[in-house]
Amino acid sequence: MHYAETPPPPELDGLVEAVWTLDIGADGWVDHQAVPDGCIELIRRHSGRSFWRTDQPPLFVTGLALRPAVLRFSGDARFTGIRLWPWAWHALGGAPCNDFADGWREIAESDPLAALIAGDPDPTPRLIAAFRGRRPPPLAAIRQSAGVDDLARITGLSTRQLQRICARETGMAPRSYLRLLRFRTAVCDIQSPDAALADTAAVSGYADQAHMTREFQSLGGLSPGKVRRHARGPFV
């Protein structure tokens, strides 16, 4: 399996987390898990087949989840994905996150969203055009926040306002979404070959390594060690 990510240019910061490609490159069907990452994934499959509970179409979007997705790919499956923050997905006219949480839904080729990820070329120029003139909302500061009180301080919004806005944009309470982001940070950092588990736990905001291990089991169904050995981005 070959997985690669391209970070967004500065004008997409806080809206697009990454553009990624995945080439399974196997002789037969393979099984993987995708761990929660707090983002909406707009995905085009260029070849092969993919299965998450049911067969997936060539173009689909996956929602926010609090548990891993169990996936099957044919060996010739190849994908391009756009990893969007939930508020960016809504800014593009996407369906409410609650409508497809812990699941996926098909995107019709006639949908304007399909044009963002048409064919093989890099979708970044089309994303820049789609978001031209748009700025991340105050809730985007949650990505760098240590907690709800910190987020309230940064944004100048009350806790009640944040509860309402976060529920609208993510379908979750701020604390639940922060939990996802903490896990996401740890999954990314732990893939560095020289990252010590205790250091990863501290940098990611966990009380200690044991706390991080419990959260990996709860949200990913895996140990930190297994993620370190096998993960490629969110795929394990």
N, C-alpha and C positions, 0 to 999 in steps of 0.2 A: 504494500500500500504506500502510495506517495501522496503526502498532504503538504500543501504550501499556503501560506498566508501573505497577503500584501497589505500593509497598514494604509489607512487613507491619507490623502494629502491634507494639509492644515485646514482647508476650507470645508472639509467634511468632518472635522473633529467634533465629537459629541453627537454626531448623527449616524455615521457609519463606523463600525468598529473594525471591520476588515472585509476584504474580498479574498475568497479562498478557492482553491481547486483541490479535488480529490480524484485520484486515479487508482482504482483497486488493484489492477494488474496481477490477477491471480488466475489459476487454471480452472477453478470451479467456484461454487458459492462459498462465501465467507461470512462469518458472524462478527459483529462489532457492537459496542455500546457507544452512545453519544451522551456525555454527561451534561447536566444543566449548565448554561452559561449566562443566563439573564438577558439573552438577546433573541430577536426574531430573525429567522434565516429564510431568505428568499433563494430558492435552489432550482437550478436547471440541470437535469440529467441529459447529457449529450449522447450517451450510449448505454447499453446494458439495461439491467433491471434493479429495482430496489424495493424493499419490503419493510414496512413498519406496521404491524398488525394486519395490514392488507397491502396489496400491490400499489405502488405509488405511480402517478402519472409523470410525464417528463418535466412538468413545471409545477412546483408546489411551495408552500410556505409552512414552516414549523413554528409552533408557539412556545411560550414560556412553560417551564416544567420544574417540578421539585423532585424529580426522580429520573434515572437514566432511561433513554430510549433503547430498546433492543432491536437492532437492525440486521437485515440480511442484504448482501449485495452479490450480484453476479460478478464473475471475475473480470468481465469487460466493462463494468460500470465506470462512468467518468462524469464528474460533476463540476459546476461552477456555482459558488454560493456568495451571497451578499449578506453580511452579518450587520443587522440594523439594531440600533437601540429602539425600545418600544415606542418612544415619542416620535422618532423619525418615521417608523412604520405608519403611525397614525397620520403624520403630516403628509404622507404620500397617498392618503385615502384608504389605507388598509383597514380591515375589519377589526373591531375591538378585540383586545388580547383575550378577554374572557371567553370569546366565542370559539376559540380553538386551543385553549390551554392544554398542555400535556397531550398534544396531538398535532395533526397537520390537515391542511385543506388544499385542494387543487386550485391553481390559478389558470384561468382560461387564456388562451393565446390572444384573444381579443381585448383582454384587460390591459389598461395602460401600464400596469406593473410589469407585464411580460416584456415590454420594450426595453426595460432597464437591463435585462439579462438575456438578450436575444443573441443566440449563436455563441461562438467561441471568443470573440474579441473581448478585451478588457472592458468591463462595464463602468470603470471609473469616470470617463468623460461624460457618460450619460447621467451618472449620479450627480456630478458637479452641476450639470444643467438642471436636473430635477430639483436640487436643493438651493439653486441660486436665489439669493435674497432671504433665505431662511436662516435663523440662528437657533442653536439649541435652547430649549426652555430652561427656566431656573432649576427644574428637577434634575437636569443633566449633572448638576453638582453632586448628586448622590454617588457618582462614580468615584469621587475623591473624598467622600465623607466617612468619618469614623463612627458615626451614629446619628440618630435622629436629632439630638440636640445640636450636634455639629452642623448638620444640614440646615436646621432652622437658623442658626447663626449666619451661615454662609449666604443663604438666600433671602433672609429677612422675612421669611414666611412663618406663620404660627404652626404649631404641631398639628392643629386641626386642619389647616389649609393643606399641609403636606399630606396628611392622611387622605384627604379628598382627591388631591391631584394624583398621588401615587396610585390610588385605587382606580382612577380613570385611565391612567396610562399603562399600568402593568397588571391590574387586577389583583394586586397584593397590597398589604400594608407596608409602609417604609421599612420596618424591621425585617420583614420576610424578604423583601427585595435586597436589602443590604446583606442578608445572610447568603443569598445567591451570589452576589458580587464578591463577597469574601471568599467563597468557595472557588469561584471562577479565577480569582487572582492566584490562589494557592495552586490550582491545577496548572495554570500557565507557568508559574515560577518553579514548580517542582520538576518540570521537564528539563530545566537547565542541569547539565551533568554534574556541576560542582555545587549545587544547592543542597545544603544540609537541611534535614527535615525540621529540626528545631528552629533554624533560622527562617525557613519558609513559614512556619506557624507564626512566628513573631511578626514578620513583615506583613503577613496577610491579615493580621488583627485577631488571631486566636489567642486564648489565654495561655495555652501551652500546646505541646505536641500531641498530648492525649486528647485535648479538645479538638484539634484538627483531625485526628484519626476518627473520632466519633462522627464528625460532620462528613468526612469522606464516605464513611459507611452509610450514613443516613441519606445523603443526597446523591452519591454516586454508586453505592453498593460495592465499593472497592476500597482497598487499603491504599494509603499514600505510596507505599512501595510499589504496588502493582501499577498504579498510574505512572509513576516515574519510569518504570521499565517498558511500558507498552504504549503509552498515550502518544498520539499525534494530534496536537490541538485538542479539540473536545472528543476525539474518537479514541476509544480504547479497545 
